[in-house]
Amino acid sequence: MKIDWAALGSVFGVSLVVTVALVGLFTLGVVGLAKKGSPRGGAALAVTGAYACFAACAAAVAYGIYLIVS
């Protein structure tokens, strides 16, 4: 059995980058929702950005499921 280490490293690297990006995007969404109750202005913008972050996370997950199924 021969293992293609370059391909394995490539898959690991892409998986790591995508995972960190999704966690960061989800964290931005949570922070945006936390600012919803703040007395400062811009709460509507923060909530809209939070929902956009959550939508991007859901789209990435849906694309991953599509790649697995197809």
Buried (B, 14 or more C-beta within 10 A) or exposed (E): EEEEEEEEEEEEEEEEEEEEEBEEBBEBBEEBBEBEEEEEEEBEEBBEBBEBBBEBBEEBEEEEEEEEEE
